[in-house]
């Protein structure tokens, strides 16, 4: 059986932004390592993924763990997966995880990204902010 997590991994691998749209709930929240407050709502999260798919070099998932976890929004226990990844941004190698929580209908309702090392977090933050500004998703600061 193909899950939303499987379809998500395929969409990221093929850089298919349109395939991601059906996988996200309307009120999805994405917690980023470079921003304190989450990105909220499908349009904003899709915009962010557009930037990420352009920014990441040689992005690949290298492992997966599945189970359940409490979500940040309502504390409900939900099916969840942790996806381990490797990528490069502006010459900095990044090791990270995507923590994915699923809604009752099987779509992705919460997404948390954690990356290391700190120098990579900084490089990622600069690249993503530039992309978000360029796409008109956030104002110039």
QUIKA-V122335 format. One record per residue. N is the residue number from 1. RES is the residue in one small letter. PHI is phi in whole degrees, 0 to 359 (999 if undefined). Layout:
<<N RES PHI> <N RES PHI>>
This chain:
<<1 x 999> <2 x 273> <3 x 259> <4 x 300> <5 x 294> <6 x 297> <7 x 294> <8 x 298> <9 x 302> <10 x 295> <11 x 299> <12 x 292> <13 x 300> <14 x 268> <15 x 56> <16 x 260> <17 x 298> <18 x 295> <19 x 292> <20 x 289> <21 x 305> <22 x 288> <23 x 274> <24 x 258> <25 x 291> <26 x 302> <27 x 258> <28 x 307> <29 x 238> <30 x 239> <31 x 264> <32 x 256> <33 x 286> <34 x 246> <35 x 216> <36 x 291> <37 x 272> <38 x 286> <39 x 283> <40 x 236> <41 x 92> <42 x 303> <43 x 300> <44 x 292> <45 x 293> <46 x 297> <47 x 299> <48 x 298> <49 x 297> <50 x 301> <51 x 294> <52 x 299> <53 x 295> <54 x 279> <55 x 277> <56 x 291> <57 x 251> <58 x 55> <59 x 289> <60 x 206> <61 x 275> <62 x 239> <63 x 180> <64 x 206> <65 x 233> <66 x 237> <67 x 176> <68 x 225> <69 x 201> <70 x 282> <71 x 277> <72 x 286> <73 x 291> <74 x 239> <75 x 72> <76 x 288> <77 x 284> <78 x 219> <79 x 303> <80 x 213> <81 x 218> <82 x 245> <83 x 250> <84 x 273> <85 x 223> <86 x 226> <87 x 198> <88 x 229> <89 x 226> <90 x 48> <91 x 82> <92 x 262> <93 x 284> <94 x 241> <95 x 250> <96 x 203> <97 x 225> <98 x 250> <99 x 257> <100 x 244> <101 x 247> <102 x 257> <103 x 280> <104 x 301> <105 x 276> <106 x 92> <107 x 277> <108 x 278> <109 x 248> <110 x 211> <111 x 216> <112 x 237> <113 x 246> <114 x 230> <115 x 224> <116 x 215> <117 x 281> <118 x 301> <119 x 298> <120 x 288> <121 x 300> <122 x 296> <123 x 298> <124 x 296> <125 x 301> <126 x 297> <127 x 294> <128 x 292> <129 x 300> <130 x 299> <131 x 292> <132 x 295> <133 x 296> <134 x 300> <135 x 273> <136 x 74> <137 x 273> <138 x 221> <139 x 287> <140 x 291> <141 x 256>>
